[in-house]
């Protein structure tokens, strides 16, 4: 994913302190980031906090953005890091217990509605599987981009996605 000319100009203007450029970058990406982080949040305030912290960090470190990837990819990486840091404070990221994932706000599953069942199944995945699954399937990131974003190898990303898909098949068919 390459950065667009519009984003390049907005970043250049933000770097010189133009407030309207910061606002435009925010408005361009806030909904997608918020929606993505919502898949991992236990409540509204948590997803709002992660989104806000991601933008604050991104804007504070905007001079470090090297344009090797899109601004969205860079921002999502920061958002994921905020989420993972917060989750690690509560529980070790890789060993989170499914019982600790709040499913209260997930919609009831109707047997005739495969999409509702799939959504509930995704929410039941361990966070590492959920992150990779959503980044690859819902956000269309490549395994190379995912690997760079979350600090794993490309092969690990593929293996985790494969395991997530197997688990989803089991969850959806049960």
Protein Blocks (a to p, Z undefined) as FASTA:
>chain_A
ZZdfklmmmmmmmmnopaklmmmmmmmmmmmmmmmmmmmpcbfklmmmmmmmmmmmmmmm
mmmpgolacfklmmmmmmmmmmmmmmmmmpcfklccfklpcfklpccddfklmklmmmmm
mmmpcfklmmmmmmmmmnopafklmmmmnopafklmmmmmmmmmmmmmmmmmZZ
